Each structure stands twice: as structure tokens, then as C-alpha cells.
Amino acid sequence: MNSPAFSKTELIKKFPLLEKLNRQRELTWINPLLSPSGNEKLTLQRADIEQAAARLQRFAPYIAQVFPETAEQGGIIESPLVAIADFKNAVQKNSDAMLQGSLWQKCDSHLPIAGSIKARGGIYEILFHAEKIALAAGKLKIEDDYNILANEDFQEFFAQHSIVVGSTGNLGLSIGIMSAKLGFKVSVHMSADARQWKKDVLRSNGVNVIEHEGDYGKAVEHGRKQALATEKCHFVDDENSQQLFLGYSIAALHLQKQLIENNILVDAEHPLFVYLPCGVGGAPGGITFGIKQLFGNHVHCFFAEPTAAPCMLLGMHTGLHDEVCVQDIGLDGLTCADGLAVGRASGFVGKFIEPLLSGIYTVADQRLYDLLTVLQDSEGLKLEPSALASNAGIVALQNSQEFLEYVKQQKISLQAMANSNHIAWATGGRMVPDEEYQQYYQKGVKS
Ligand SMILES: *Cc1c(COP(=O)(O)O)cnc(C)c1O
């Protein structure tokens, strides 16, 4: 798993952009491999997304029963799309930036059960696994009312099986809470610097939390080893899991309904820009896949990464994907955006989205705090620092030369830019304890 030792000097010589990454400059990278026929040759298609959505639908009555907070939505785990015009005004007032189009926030930060975007992929993967083993054991049929999963005999059945995951925090929360609810034995491997409150929430849910010195990569490796050595054990592989990826992609189907409800058109005259915070890549990659399947070339997806951990940019720009990590170019990967503190991107995701992704931009930690405070003051929305990387894009891109060239190259007219819609995908925040949130907020208050 260790990377072949790339020499930093050689990498920078071959890819001059890496010099700026090394100096932690905020920058915008446009993906040269974006293709207008990008949807055609993918190994997953729209039918896969629809099958995955049908699976969540089968589980919906059970979810509504065991997580009463989801009952009102019929056991479907979804989040609001809200207009953030006051945020736009506040940003324009604080700087000379002129922002085009209408701004929206997709509030996965407020998803039920786990309070982050991981409530999509993580929960989907556990449900997929639970269904698979219950079907194989003859305990469940597809036509059954899945409410029976809450019965004691199912708890006993799942207790013979275990789930293991390595996580910076939020994935562990969603996998841990869902697995424990079904009755699985579940272990979450975390790096020692993962937030204490996340470990506390998990332990109070009966999850076995194992802490590791060192970074996320090490936590994942330990998890993988433990899982392989254990019978009836499923390892949730954040870097390679197709189920996680599909779980995220389902978001696009619901977003489509929300766009219609809000009279948001997506066509040549009304381009849609979506800004997605990226860690290992599964969440933003799955959502990009879903959105591109539904809306094609009039939607433009950009990933956001912290300047200290731009692993996807590094992997895609060099074409080395998961063979290279940010430490190879002299970065430490340490950032307040703990959901994005990943040194090595998923190779599976990087390659998959090569023809779909418009670009990636990087954001400094202080900007995340600044925007956290502006968003709280203008819209009353509570997000964690990672999530603000999405809002940062709306501001940063429209003021970047690279983006202006992209707009020209995509033949997006000035009028279309004026009609454009921008969705900042908020990825976490609801569950952050107030005391911790106040500390974030204070760091963004202008003296
Ligand atoms: C996990 C996470 C992301 C990114 O998801 P990846 O699948 O790791 O790319 C973004 N924001 C938050 C808050 C997260 O927890």
C-alpha cells in the first residue's frame, strides 16, 4: 500500500502546478479530460442508480420505524435544498466579488441519523450488505415488509456478523449507528486526531471504537487487516466500494425533484454549477455520477479540497491516482476540514469521474472559518468547516481566470451565466456540539 517513493523534485519538474500545491496556494484546476460524451462508456449506468434507490425504498418502512426522526419523510433519508440569497449579499458586501446567478445550499449537513453526507453512502452500504446476507440465508424475501428486520430474531442473526470500517469520523458515525441498530457487531478504526465527540457518540451507540496514532490511511489499513482475519466480517472499503458510491449517487434523483419544485431549469440557457467537498472522493464522485446521468452537459461539477490535502487534484492531474499521496509533494494533510483530511484519493473514483468532472479548486483553512461565520450570520445555517469548502467555490471560481476560460470553452454565454444556478453541497454540521461550533465561529469573526 505504501506509494512507490516519488521524488518531490521530479514530480514538480514534470507537473509545475504541483509547486503551487506544495506552497498551499489556493488554485483552480480545470480537468482536461472532461468529455461531452463522458456518460457513455461508464461501468455504471442510470439503471444502477434506480436499483439502488429501489433498495432504499424497500428499507424505508424499517428505517421509519427504528429512526423515528425519519418517519415524517417515510423513512427516506433526504435533505432540503434552500436558497441562500442573503449569503450571496453578505459575501458581496464583504468583498468586491460580483457573484452571478442564484445560490443554493444542499443541506446534507442536516441529514437524519448521522448529520452528514455519509448518511447516504454509509447507510446504503450497510443496508445492501444486510439484505444480501439475509436473502442468502433465506431469512428474508424481496417482497417482505422490511419492518420485520426490527424483530429480535434478526438482531440475533446479524449479531453473528461483524462490520469494520476505517474513518476520519463521519463515515464511522453513519456505518456505526446503522450497523449497531441492525444488530451487527461493529468496529470503527479512527485516527487519534478524530474529533472526540464523534468517538463519544459511537461508543454510546454500542460501537467498538479503536484509535490509532497516525493518519487516516493507517486507521484504514488496521481495519482492513482485522476484517480479513475475521469470519463473517464485512470491511467497508471507503476507497474502492461501489456500493458506497451508488449510495451517494441516489442523491441526484431527489435533487431532480427539488429543482422542479423550485422552478430551476437546467439547460444551455440555465447552466447548473455544483460544488462538492472532496475527501477520498466517494461522496462527491457518486453525486457527480448521478447528476451527470440526469442532467448531462449543462451541469458542471467542481470538487473542493483543502490546500493541505488536495489528494484528488494531485491524483487526477498527474494521472497517478492512488499511486501518489499529498505527503509525496511535501504536504502534511493537516486541516480543520477533518472530513477532507485525506492524503490519498480513491483510484476507483478518480478514474471513474475522469470524463465527468469539470475541475477542482483548493481552499485555505481560514477561508472555511470566515465563510462558516458569514453563513451563520446571513442564513442561520450551522455547518462544519469541511462543508464550507463548497461555498468557497462559488466565490473563488467566479474570480478565477481558469474558470473564465472554462466558461468560454464550454460556450456558456454571459446571459446564461446571469441565469445560472449554483449549489453548494453542505456535507456536515448538524451534530457538531455547540461548544465546538462556537470555537469555529469565533475563528471566522473579523476583529
Ligand atoms: C466524508 C466527507 C466529505 C467527503 O467525502 P469523501 O467520500 O471522503 O470524498 C466531505 N465533507 C464531510 C463533512 C465529510 O464527512
The ligand as an ORCA input file, in Angstrom:
! r2SCAN-3c Opt
* xyz 0 1
  C     -16.605     12.421      4.065
  C     -16.883     13.834      3.956
  C     -16.682     14.530      2.767
  C     -16.108     13.916      1.513
  O     -16.484     12.607      1.182
  P     -15.452     11.610      0.528
  O     -16.239     10.429      0.136
  O     -14.416     11.272      1.571
  O     -14.816     12.319     -0.607
  C     -16.987     15.874      2.767
  N     -17.442     16.514      3.850
  C     -17.649     15.875      5.015
  C     -18.176     16.638      6.187
  C     -17.373     14.522      5.112
  O     -17.565     13.888      6.271
*
